[in-house]
């Protein structure tokens, strides 16, 4: 499964890329606006941090298909590398998706809340669909079930050109359940990357190892011991 950072904060992205197995970055207008800075400078800096090979999904602000296509062309040339234009699913968005596929630009259809929205996006040529798990849970729907059914539906209909990039998460349980459903990718905020690897028993085990080591070797590390013997 691919892990993507859902953030435009440069410090957070730098830290996640350095520490975790990260496959890319997704942004949306809300995430961008939180940084209160120049949009072109921000996306250029994100590309510098993540390199050309990692995916960079940037959301359009265009409304008509023509506007979306123009923005996608412009952003693709500006950020270069492995670029995806994120398009909210609307009728004009689907028209733009089909046109962008003809032009060889990769598309992530976003703001997906139903299985049939996902199917339509895949048929229009989207490379990824992004269903919103926690926002579905918040309206007493079942985000994990919607993602599970999209994954199953694509398998049943032999749709391999479009992958499921689940978005909007609040808990590790949501992430684990959609991983078990065979979802291809998740985009999560930087705090969730830390939560994913944390377990109190792990910290307890590490503290125990350290205490046992120190009871015999004191504060000397393996490196200190070998340095001393040189
Ligand atoms: C990513 O593509 C989505 O825009 C994002 O995950 C939405 O997350 P939120 O529901 O936490 O805002």
Boltz pocket constraint, residues with backbone or C-beta under 6 A from the ligand:
constraints:
  - pocket:
      binder: B
      contacts: [[A, 6], [A, 26], [A, 27], [A, 28], [A, 110], [A, 130], [A, 132], [A, 134], [A, 135], [A, 167], [A, 168], [A, 169], [A, 187]]
      max_distance: 6.0
